[in-house]
Amino acid sequence: MFNIGGGEVLVILIVALIFLGPTKLPEIARSLGKATRAVRRVSESFRSELDSAVIEGTETAARQRGNDLLNSSNEIVESEAGNQDCQHMETEGTTETVPKHDEKT
């Protein structure tokens, strides 16, 4: 997290021991540990909220695109069915025999 090596941690502990003394060092270490845990908890909570918002937004967009695709597909099918009906009517019209009118009447 902080990219601190073992030697650097040892130097920090020695300096803290010199300035704070052996009685206050455990108290401060405890409070630093609690603060670190609290920051991690908040960070994880924020990350999970962000992930769920992104997933929810992605699912909503995918659902909308799926509905749009389905509607477009239905329109194409209906259009094709209408075209086939028109073609069927045209072919029926050419094969029917129309009664001839008598010119004498």
NURO-481440 format. One line per field, with one value per residue: residue number from 0; residue in one letter; chain; x, z, y of N, C-alpha, C, CB in turn. Coordinates in pm, 1 decimal. Each point is the difference from the previous one (the first is absolute). Glycine has a CB too. Layout:
% NURO-481440
pos = NUM	... $
code = A	... $
unit = A	... $
n.x = X	... $
n.z = Z	... $
n.y = Y	... $
ca.x = X	... $
ca.z = Z	... $
ca.y = Y	... $
c.x = X	... $
c.z = Z	... $
c.y = Y	... $
cb.x = X	... $
cb.z = Z	... $
cb.y = Y	... $
//
This chain:
% NURO-481440
pos = 0	1	2	3	4	5	6	7	8	9	10	11	12	13	14	15	16	17	18	19	20	21	22	23	24	25	26	27	28	29	30	31	32	33	34	35	36	37	38	39	40	41	42	43	44	45	46	47	48	49	50	51	52	53	54	55	56	57	58	59	60	61	62	63	64	65	66	67	68	69	70	71	72	73	74	75	76	77	78	79	80	81	82	83	84	85	86	87	88	89	90	91	92	93	94	95	96	97	98	99	100	101	102	103	104 $
code = M	F	N	I	G	G	G	E	V	L	V	I	L	I	V	A	L	I	F	L	G	P	T	K	L	P	E	I	A	R	S	L	G	K	A	T	R	A	V	R	R	V	S	E	S	F	R	S	E	L	D	S	A	V	I	E	G	T	E	T	A	A	R	Q	R	G	N	D	L	L	N	S	S	N	E	I	V	E	S	E	A	G	N	Q	D	C	Q	H	M	E	T	E	G	T	T	E	T	V	P	K	H	D	E	K	T $
unit = A	A	A	A	A	A	A	A	A	A	A	A	A	A	A	A	A	A	A	A	A	A	A	A	A	A	A	A	A	A	A	A	A	A	A	A	A	A	A	A	A	A	A	A	A	A	A	A	A	A	A	A	A	A	A	A	A	A	A	A	A	A	A	A	A	A	A	A	A	A	A	A	A	A	A	A	A	A	A	A	A	A	A	A	A	A	A	A	A	A	A	A	A	A	A	A	A	A	A	A	A	A	A	A	A $
n.x = 82.7	278.5	142.2	78.7	253.6	-63.0	154.2	-264.7	-101.4	273.9	-25.5	-292.2	88.7	235.4	-185.8	-218.3	216.0	95.7	-285.8	-142.8	219.1	18.8	-277.6	-67.2	91.6	-279.2	-152.4	114.3	-63.1	-309.1	-26.9	141.4	-210.7	-243.5	109.6	29.7	-299.7	-108.6	149.6	-114.1	-296.9	17.8	127.0	-231.8	-228.8	118.2	13.9	-305.3	-108.5	162.4	-110.8	-299.3	38.9	122.4	-233.6	-227.4	122.3	22.8	-302.6	-102.5	159.8	-105.8	-304.2	30.1	127.2	-236.5	-216.9	150.9	3.0	-310.4	-75.0	174.0	-140.4	-289.2	81.7	101.5	-269.4	-178.1	171.5	-32.4	-316.4	-21.9	163.0	-193.7	-262.6	121.5	65.8	-296.7	-130.7	188.3	-85.6	-315.3	17.9	114.5	-228.6	-275.0	-92.9	-67.4	-291.5	119.5	-178.4	-176.4	179.9	-326.3	-38.1 $
n.z = 0.0	-29.3	-251.8	350.4	-111.1	247.7	4.1	28.1	255.0	151.1	-32.7	121.8	265.8	63.7	-20.5	195.9	228.5	4.4	34.8	208.9	224.1	-42.9	49.0	-305.7	-145.6	80.9	-66.0	-288.7	-74.3	65.2	-189.2	-253.5	16.9	-14.9	-257.9	-160.9	50.7	-105.7	-275.8	-54.8	41.3	-211.5	-220.2	7.0	-25.6	-264.7	-136.8	46.6	-120.4	-264.0	-50.3	16.7	-213.6	-213.5	27.0	-44.5	-268.9	-124.3	49.8	-143.2	-261.5	-26.3	17.0	-238.0	-196.6	46.4	-83.9	-266.8	-91.3	39.3	-179.9	-240.7	0.7	-27.5	-254.2	-154.5	45.5	-117.0	-265.8	-71.3	29.0	-211.5	-218.6	13.7	-47.6	-266.1	-119.2	47.4	-167.4	-255.0	-23.4	21.8	-248.2	-198.0	68.6	-50.4	-278.7	9.7	-50.1	-297.0	76.8	-190.7	-187.5	29.7	265.4 $
n.y = -118.9	130.9	-193.0	-88.7	-201.7	-148.7	273.6	168.9	-162.9	58.0	313.3	4.5	-151.0	202.0	254.8	-122.6	-56.3	303.3	122.1	-194.5	-74.0	-305.6	179.8	59.8	-287.1	-127.8	270.7	10.1	-305.3	43.8	244.3	-144.9	-236.5	196.3	141.9	-271.8	-83.8	276.3	-25.6	-292.2	91.0	225.9	-187.6	-210.8	218.7	113.5	-280.4	-70.6	277.3	-46.6	-289.7	89.2	239.8	-197.6	-209.3	213.3	105.7	-286.4	-71.6	263.3	-56.6	-297.5	84.7	204.6	-209.2	-207.0	210.0	72.7	-299.4	-39.4	247.0	-101.8	-281.6	123.3	169.5	-257.2	-157.1	232.1	22.2	-303.8	12.2	237.9	-157.0	-249.6	177.5	115.6	-282.7	-109.2	234.7	-51.6	-300.0	61.8	198.9	-226.4	-229.1	183.7	-128.5	325.7	-179.7	72.2	261.6	-197.2	220.7	-79.5	182.8 $
ca.x = -82.7	87.7	127.9	104.6	71.8	18.8	97.0	-63.1	-94.1	81.7	46.5	-116.5	-31.2	103.7	-21.1	-122.9	31.0	81.6	-77.6	-124.3	25.2	-55.7	-135.7	-100.7	12.8	-108.4	-127.8	1.0	-4.8	-138.3	-86.1	34.7	-60.7	-144.7	-20.5	27.5	-115.1	-114.5	23.2	-18.8	-143.2	-64.4	47.5	-66.9	-141.7	-8.7	28.7	-112.9	-110.0	34.1	-13.2	-141.5	-60.3	46.3	-65.9	-141.5	-9.2	31.1	-113.6	-110.9	31.1	-8.2	-141.8	-60.0	46.5	-68.5	-138.0	4.3	28.9	-120.1	-99.2	44.1	-19.5	-144.0	-38.0	49.8	-84.1	-129.8	20.3	17.5	-130.1	-79.4	52.3	-41.4	-143.5	-14.9	45.8	-97.7	-117.2	34.4	1.5	-138.0	-70.3	36.5	-45.4	-145.9	-61.9	-103.8	-102.0	-1.8	-127.1	-52.3	-4.4	-130.3	-100.6 $
ca.z = 0.0	7.0	-58.4	101.3	24.6	139.7	64.9	21.4	111.4	121.7	30.2	47.5	135.5	93.1	18.0	78.4	136.4	62.4	24.2	73.6	121.7	-2.8	55.5	-94.1	-130.3	-26.2	-18.5	-132.0	-98.5	-0.5	-66.2	-142.3	-54.7	-12.7	-108.4	-125.1	-26.6	-37.7	-136.3	-89.7	-6.2	-81.9	-136.9	-54.0	-15.6	-117.3	-118.3	-27.5	-48.6	-136.5	-84.0	-17.8	-86.1	-136.9	-45.7	-19.9	-120.9	-114.1	-20.5	-52.5	-139.9	-77.0	-9.5	-94.7	-134.2	-35.2	-35.1	-129.2	-101.5	-14.5	-70.9	-139.7	-59.7	-21.4	-111.4	-122.9	-26.6	-45.1	-132.7	-92.0	-13.9	-84.5	-136.8	-52.9	-27.3	-123.1	-111.1	-15.5	-62.1	-139.0	-77.2	-9.1	-94.5	-138.6	-37.1	-3.1	-129.1	9.8	-100.0	-114.1	-23.8	-134.9	-69.6	-62.3	91.8 $
ca.y = 118.9	117.1	-40.3	17.9	-123.7	-39.9	88.4	130.8	-16.2	-8.0	136.0	76.5	-46.9	47.6	144.0	15.4	-42.2	104.8	121.7	-22.3	-75.2	-135.3	-10.2	50.5	-64.8	-96.8	71.2	63.4	-108.3	-46.8	98.8	-3.2	-122.0	24.3	96.3	-70.5	-87.1	83.5	49.1	-114.8	-29.9	103.1	-20.0	-118.7	33.9	87.4	-81.2	-89.3	83.9	39.5	-119.0	-34.2	102.4	-25.7	-122.5	31.6	81.6	-85.3	-90.1	79.3	31.6	-124.6	-33.7	93.7	-36.8	-124.5	34.5	68.9	-101.1	-81.6	80.8	10.4	-131.7	-16.1	86.9	-62.3	-116.7	49.8	57.1	-112.7	-65.3	89.0	-12.3	-129.7	10.0	78.5	-82.6	-106.5	61.0	29.8	-124.4	-47.4	86.3	-31.3	-133.9	-6.7	29.5	101.7	-31.7	91.0	68.0	-19.6	127.8	14.8	51.0 $
c.x = 86.9	135.9	116.6	63.5	16.7	95.7	-59.6	-99.5	76.6	49.6	-115.4	-35.7	102.2	-17.7	-124.2	25.3	80.3	-85.8	-122.1	21.6	-71.0	-143.7	-107.3	3.8	-109.3	-136.5	-9.0	-6.3	-142.4	-91.0	31.3	-59.5	-149.6	-29.2	22.4	-115.7	-120.9	14.5	-19.6	-147.7	-73.4	39.1	-69.1	-148.2	-20.5	19.9	-118.3	-121.1	23.8	-15.3	-146.1	-69.9	39.5	-69.9	-146.9	-19.6	25.4	-115.8	-118.6	21.9	-11.7	-145.4	-69.5	41.1	-66.3	-144.0	-5.8	22.8	-121.9	-108.3	36.0	-21.9	-147.6	-47.8	44.3	-87.1	-136.2	10.3	14.5	-132.9	-90.8	44.2	-43.0	-148.8	-23.8	40.7	-100.2	-124.5	27.4	-2.3	-139.7	-76.3	31.9	-51.8	-151.3	-50.4	-114.3	-104.8	-2.1	-138.2	-41.0	-11.8	-137.4	-101.3	7.7 $
c.z = 0.0	-62.5	94.5	25.5	149.1	75.6	30.6	115.5	131.5	41.3	55.2	142.3	102.3	27.4	84.7	144.8	73.1	35.6	88.6	131.3	-4.6	52.7	-99.7	-135.3	-25.3	-23.4	-140.2	-109.9	-11.3	-74.7	-150.1	-69.0	-20.8	-115.4	-136.2	-37.0	-45.5	-143.5	-100.7	-17.1	-89.5	-146.5	-65.5	-22.7	-123.5	-128.1	-33.3	-50.0	-145.3	-96.5	-24.6	-88.0	-145.3	-56.7	-28.8	-126.8	-125.2	-30.0	-59.2	-147.0	-87.3	-18.4	-103.5	-143.3	-47.1	-41.0	-134.6	-113.8	-25.2	-75.8	-147.9	-73.2	-29.0	-116.9	-133.4	-37.2	-52.2	-140.8	-104.6	-22.5	-88.8	-144.7	-63.6	-32.3	-129.8	-121.5	-28.1	-69.1	-147.0	-84.9	-12.8	-104.2	-143.8	-41.8	-7.3	-140.0	21.8	-106.1	-108.9	-12.5	-144.4	-68.3	-61.0	94.6	25.5 $
c.y = 125.1	-27.1	27.8	-136.1	-27.1	90.8	136.3	-5.6	-3.3	137.9	83.2	-41.4	49.4	148.8	24.3	-38.3	106.7	120.5	-22.6	-73.4	-134.0	-9.7	43.4	-71.0	-104.7	66.7	59.7	-106.4	-55.1	96.8	8.9	-123.3	16.8	95.3	-66.2	-92.1	80.0	51.5	-113.4	-33.3	99.2	-17.0	-119.7	26.1	86.8	-79.7	-91.4	78.0	41.0	-117.6	-34.8	102.8	-21.6	-123.0	26.9	82.7	-81.3	-94.0	74.9	32.1	-124.8	-42.1	88.7	-34.2	-128.8	25.7	70.3	-99.0	-87.7	75.5	13.2	-131.4	-24.1	84.8	-60.0	-119.5	44.0	57.6	-109.8	-70.8	84.1	-7.4	-131.6	-0.1	75.9	-82.4	-111.4	53.5	31.3	-125.8	-57.3	80.0	-34.8	-136.2	-10.5	33.1	96.4	-32.9	105.5	61.9	-24.0	134.6	25.7	60.9	142.5 $
cb.x = -180.8	-118.0	-94.3	-121.5	118.8	-45.3	182.8	28.7	-161.2	69.6	175.3	-86.0	-108.1	159.3	110.9	-139.3	-3.3	200.6	78.0	-118.3	26.6	231.5	96.3	15.7	245.8	125.3	-6.9	132.8	241.2	41.0	-14.0	212.2	176.0	-27.8	72.2	245.9	85.4	-29.0	162.2	222.9	12.5	-0.8	221.3	166.3	-32.4	84.3	245.9	84.0	-39.8	158.5	217.5	-0.8	2.4	223.7	161.2	-36.5	72.4	243.8	78.1	-38.6	153.5	224.8	1.2	-0.2	219.2	147.7	-56.8	87.6	241.3	56.1	-47.7	170.2	202.5	-29.7	16.9	234.6	119.6	-64.0	109.0	237.8	25.5	-34.4	196.5	181.4	-49.2	43.4	238.9	88.6	-67.9	139.7	232.5	6.1	2.3	202.8	203.9	-11.4	64.8	163.4	-136.3	177.3	51.6	-125.1	244.2	51.7	-0.2 $
cb.z = 120.5	206.9	-226.9	107.8	-216.4	-69.5	-118.1	-243.7	-148.4	-62.4	-181.8	-236.3	-99.5	-84.2	-221.5	-203.8	-74.1	-129.1	-219.6	-216.5	126.9	27.4	225.8	114.5	14.1	140.3	246.3	92.7	49.8	217.7	216.2	51.4	113.3	246.7	152.9	48.2	170.0	241.0	87.5	70.4	229.9	196.2	64.4	117.0	249.1	136.8	55.4	175.8	234.1	90.9	88.7	224.3	191.0	53.2	133.6	248.6	131.9	56.0	191.4	227.6	75.6	88.3	240.9	177.4	45.6	158.0	242.8	113.5	67.7	212.9	212.1	65.8	121.3	243.6	151.5	53.8	179.6	237.9	103.7	76.9	227.1	194.5	63.5	132.0	246.6	128.7	58.1	205.4	222.4	76.7	77.6	240.9	169.7	24.2	105.5	244.0	-91.9	87.0	174.0	-118.2	174.9	70.9	-47.1	-143.4	98.8 $
cb.y = -125.2	70.8	44.5	197.8	31.5	-232.2	-119.9	53.0	-126.0	-232.5	-15.8	20.6	-201.9	-175.9	47.1	-47.4	-239.0	-78.1	81.2	-4.0	213.4	-81.4	41.0	219.5	39.6	-163.8	51.9	194.5	-58.1	-115.7	129.8	124.8	-135.4	-37.9	187.2	11.6	-160.9	67.1	173.3	-89.2	-97.8	158.4	99.8	-145.4	-14.4	192.6	7.6	-157.5	84.4	172.3	-83.7	-112.5	162.4	103.9	-139.2	-7.2	196.2	13.9	-141.4	97.3	184.8	-70.3	-74.2	178.5	112.8	-123.4	18.4	206.0	1.3	-118.9	125.8	171.7	-85.9	-47.6	200.1	75.6	-129.7	48.7	200.4	-28.3	-106.7	150.7	142.2	-111.6	-6.5	211.2	52.3	-114.9	96.7	191.9	-45.3	-70.4	179.1	141.3	-90.6	63.2	-225.6	178.5	-117.0	-135.5	176.8	-207.1	-21.2	-194.1	-209.5 $
//
